[in-house]
Amino acid sequence: MEKKSTHKRQFKGVIVSNGMNKTIVVRIDSVKTHPKYGKQYARSKKYHVHDEKGTHAVGETVTFVECRPLSKTKHWRVIG
């Protein structure tokens, strides 16, 4: 039997909201290239991240990793 991988996805982004209890919203910006025309364009995605102590402020850069589902939309937790 094969052993499951313990590798967890890890991202770095900027906090855009901290209004919820123990939850922050982190935005990740990326630059994509159009496959046919080659033009580069910006895309962003927001993640709900668990912040147990609630110490992080809007504008900070944080690193977060994947974890078990904590709520309907929250599957990430802060590590830095």
N, C-alpha and C positions, 0 to 999 in steps of 0.2 A: 504494500500500500504506500502511495506517495504522501509525503509530508506537505502540508499546506505552507505556502509562502507567508512569511511574517512581515514582508515589505509593505509599508504603508505610504500612501501618497502624502507628499509634503509640499506646501505652498507658502509663499510670502506675499503679503498684501498690505494695503493701507486701510485703517479703520475709518468707516464713514458714519457709523452710528453706534451708540452705546446706551440707548434709552431703555432697553429691556433688562430685567433682572438676570444676571449671570450669562447674558448673551450679548455678543457684539456682531456687527455686520462688517465684513471685510471685503473690499473690492480688489480684484486682480485685473490689471490692464495687460493686454497683449497686442502684438502687431502681427497681422496676418498678411499673406501675399495672395492676390487673386491668381488662380491657376492658369487662366488663359491670357489675361492682360498684363499680369506682373505688377500691377499697382498695389502698394501697401496701404492698409487701412487699419484703424484702431478698433479693438473690441474689448469689452470688459464684462466681468461676471462677478456677482455678489454671492458670498457664502455666509451662513449663520454659524457662528463659532462659539463654543462653550468657554466662558471665562469665569471660573469658579470664584475667584476673589473679587472680581469686578474692579480691578485696579487700572485697566487700560483706558486711555483717553482717545477722543477723535483726533485723527491726523497721525497717530503713531503707526510705525511699520511693525507688523508681527508675523511670526512664523507659526503655522498650524498644521496638524496632521489629522489623518482620517482616524475615526474611532467607531465604536458601536453606535447605533442610532440612539440619540438622547431625547429626541422629540420628532415630530412630523418632518421638520425641515432641518434639524440640527444633527449633523453626523461628523463634526469636526471639533477639535479642542486645541487651545492655545498651548504652545510649548516655549515661546520666547517673546 
